[in-house]
Amino acid sequence: MTVVVKLGGSVVTEKDEPETLDETAIERAAQAVAAADAEVVVVHGGGSFGHHYATRHGVSRAEGTTDATAVREIHGAMQRLNDAMVDALADAGVPAVPVHPLSAGARDGDGELTLPTDQVETMLDEGFVPVLHGDVIAHAGAGATIVSGDELVVALATGLDADRVGLCSAVPGVLDADDAVIDRIDAFEDVAAVLGGSEAADVTGGMAAKVRTLLDLGTPASIFALSDLDAFFAGERPGTLVAGAGRNES
């Protein structure tokens, strides 16, 4: 069984403090991945690393840059975070290896992401756990733009025909106006009124963009808190199920 799991930037970093890790959360996540009985692909967000530099340079999913210094600074921050994540996973006994989207994919002139997954599939076949991350990526006609971890999850889950998809967030799921977890989302219109952006610097659109992106995924995805990561790997569906209209939940 192939599982794609994203560890949100707000989970693995202190998102409002530049380049600050949440080492306790990272260790807990690493232990959960180590105990998983599946082929796992890990994606992590940018948190206080990539978002900080992307905001400084005005780079987002929609706004690009042709400044090589900006690209190096954004990617460099994400590489430092990725190094920390890979090291933590390795310390927990996970055969983790880094995969950097800047060198692996691109956007075309319409903004569509191309991310070949053959290398990731081969890594899985050889017993490795690939670890990808939100990044800056070449964008035809726009220089370079941000690719979010959520976009990578969709590309990976589609390319690898993943059996399960999970997004580990700082909240226990998508919350309604009363801060209760919404069990299931089939269409964005169902939750549009209650979705807002992130309070800290975030150039990828917050929860609203997350839900929109996951609704385009053929495989239902669960959004849940770190405390539910073990349950997710055990086969449960904690938090919010983003299913899309008419999709099979199996």
C-alpha positions in Angstrom: 0.0 0.0 0.0 1.3 3.5 -1.0 0.5 6.4 1.4 1.3 10.0 0.7 1.3 12.1 3.8 1.9 15.8 4.2 3.3 17.3 7.4 2.1 20.9 7.4 4.6 23.8 7.8 2.6 24.9 10.8 3.1 21.5 12.4 6.9 21.1 11.9 7.9 24.8 12.5 7.0 27.7 14.7 5.4 29.4 11.7 5.5 33.0 13.0 9.2 32.8 14.0 11.6 32.7 11.0 13.5 29.4 10.6 12.4 27.9 13.9 11.7 24.2 14.1 9.1 22.5 16.3 11.5 19.7 17.2 9.0 17.9 19.5 6.4 17.8 16.7 9.0 16.7 14.2 10.2 13.8 16.4 6.6 12.7 17.0 5.8 12.7 13.3 9.0 10.8 12.5 8.1 8.1 15.0 4.7 7.7 13.4 6.2 7.4 9.9 8.7 4.8 11.3 5.8 2.7 12.6 3.7 2.8 9.5 3.1 -0.5 7.7 3.1 1.0 4.2 5.2 2.5 1.5 5.3 6.2 2.6 6.0 9.3 0.7 6.5 12.3 2.9 5.8 15.9 1.9 6.3 18.8 4.2 5.3 22.5 4.0 7.4 25.6 4.2 6.3 27.0 7.6 8.7 29.6 8.9 11.4 28.7 6.4 10.2 29.1 2.8 7.2 31.3 3.5 9.4 33.9 5.2 11.7 34.4 2.2 8.9 34.0 -0.4 7.0 36.8 1.3 10.1 39.0 1.4 10.6 38.6 -2.3 6.9 38.8 -3.2 6.8 35.3 -4.7 3.7 33.2 -4.5 1.9 30.6 -6.6 0.6 33.4 -8.8 3.4 36.0 -8.7 6.8 34.9 -10.1 10.4 36.2 -10.0 13.3 36.2 -12.4 15.7 37.2 -9.6 18.1 34.3 -9.1 19.0 35.5 -5.6 15.3 35.2 -4.6 15.1 31.7 -6.0 18.3 30.7 -4.1 17.1 32.2 -0.8 13.7 30.6 -0.9 15.0 27.2 -2.0 17.9 27.4 0.4 15.6 27.9 3.3 13.4 24.9 2.2 16.5 22.8 1.8 17.6 23.6 5.3 14.2 22.5 6.6 14.2 19.4 4.4 17.6 18.5 5.8 16.2 18.8 9.3 13.2 16.6 8.4 15.3 13.9 6.7 17.7 13.8 9.7 14.8 13.5 12.1 13.3 10.7 10.1 16.6 8.9 9.8 17.1 9.2 13.6 13.8 7.4 14.0 15.0 4.6 11.7 13.2 5.7 8.6 15.3 5.3 5.3 14.5 8.8 4.3 16.0 10.5 1.2 15.5 14.1 0.0 13.7 15.0 -3.3 13.8 18.7 -4.2 11.0 19.9 -6.5 13.1 22.8 -7.9 15.2 20.2 -9.7 12.4 17.7 -10.4 9.4 19.7 -11.9 8.2 22.8 -13.6 5.1 24.8 -14.5 4.0 25.4 -18.1 2.8 28.8 -19.4 -0.7 28.1 -18.0 0.6 27.4 -14.6 0.1 23.7 -14.7 2.5 21.7 -12.6 4.5 18.9 -14.2 6.2 16.6 -11.6 7.6 13.3 -13.0 7.2 10.6 -10.3 9.3 7.8 -11.8 12.2 8.6 -9.5 9.9 8.6 -6.5 8.4 5.3 -7.5 11.8 3.7 -7.9 12.9 5.0 -4.5 9.8 3.3 -3.0 10.6 0.1 -4.8 14.1 0.2 -3.5 12.9 0.6 0.1 13.5 4.3 0.5 11.1 7.0 1.9 11.2 10.0 -0.4 10.8 13.3 1.4 9.6 16.3 -0.7 8.7 19.8 0.2 7.1 23.0 -0.9 9.5 24.9 -3.0 10.2 27.5 -5.7 9.9 26.1 -9.2 10.6 27.2 -12.7 7.5 28.6 -14.4 7.4 29.2 -18.2 6.9 32.9 -18.8 7.0 33.9 -15.1 10.5 33.0 -14.0 9.9 31.0 -10.8 6.8 30.6 -8.6 5.9 28.7 -5.5 4.7 25.1 -5.6 2.9 24.2 -2.4 3.1 21.0 -0.5 -0.6 20.4 -1.2 0.0 20.6 -5.0 2.8 18.1 -4.6 0.6 15.8 -2.7 -1.9 15.8 -5.6 0.8 15.2 -8.2 2.4 12.4 -6.2 -0.9 10.7 -5.3 -2.0 10.8 -8.9 1.3 9.7 -10.4 1.9 6.9 -7.9 -1.8 5.8 -7.8 -1.6 6.2 -4.0 -4.0 4.2 -1.9 -4.3 6.8 0.9 -3.6 10.5 1.3 -3.3 12.4 4.6 -2.6 16.0 5.5 -1.4 16.5 9.0 -2.3 20.1 10.0 -2.1 22.4 13.1 -5.9 21.9 13.5 -7.9 18.7 13.9 -9.6 19.2 10.5 -11.5 21.8 8.6 -13.4 23.8 11.2 -16.9 25.3 10.9 -18.1 28.6 12.3 -18.3 27.1 15.8 -14.8 25.6 15.6 -16.2 22.1 15.3 -14.6 19.7 12.8 -16.4 19.2 9.5 -16.7 15.5 8.9 -16.8 15.6 5.1 -16.4 18.0 2.2 -17.8 17.2 -1.2 -17.7 20.7 -2.8 -16.0 23.9 -2.0 -19.3 25.8 -1.9 -20.2 23.8 1.2 -17.5 25.4 3.3 -16.6 28.6 1.4 -18.2 30.8 4.0 -16.0 29.5 6.9 -12.6 29.2 5.2 -10.1 31.9 5.7 -6.3 32.4 5.3 -3.5 31.7 7.7 -2.7 34.2 10.4 1.1 33.9 9.9 2.9 34.5 6.6 1.6 32.0 4.0 2.0 32.4 0.3 0.1 29.2 -0.6 -3.4 30.2 0.3 -4.1 28.7 3.7 -6.9 26.2 4.3 -9.1 27.5 1.4 -6.4 26.7 -1.2 -5.8 23.3 0.5 -9.4 22.2 0.2 -9.7 23.5 -3.4 -6.6 21.5 -4.3 -7.7 18.3 -2.6 -11.1 18.4 -4.3 -9.3 18.0 -7.6 -7.7 14.8 -6.3 -9.1 11.4 -7.4 -8.3 9.8 -4.0 -10.2 11.1 -0.9 -7.9 12.8 1.5 -8.0 13.3 5.2 -7.0 16.5 7.0 -6.2 15.9 10.7 -4.0 17.0 13.6 -0.6 15.6 14.6 -2.3 13.7 17.4 -4.2 11.6 14.8 -1.2 10.7 12.6 -0.8 7.3 14.2 -4.5 6.6 13.7 -4.3 7.6 10.0 -1.4 5.2 9.4 -3.5 2.5 11.2 -6.2 2.8 8.6 -8.6 5.2 10.3 -10.0 8.4 8.7 -9.6 11.1 11.4 -10.5 14.7 11.0 -12.1 15.9 7.8 -12.5 13.8 4.7 -12.2 15.9 1.5 -13.9 13.5 -0.9 -15.4 15.5 -3.8 -18.9 14.9 -5.1 -19.6 11.2 -5.9 -16.2 9.9 -5.0 -15.6 6.5 -3.5 -14.3 6.6 0.1 -12.5 3.2 0.0 
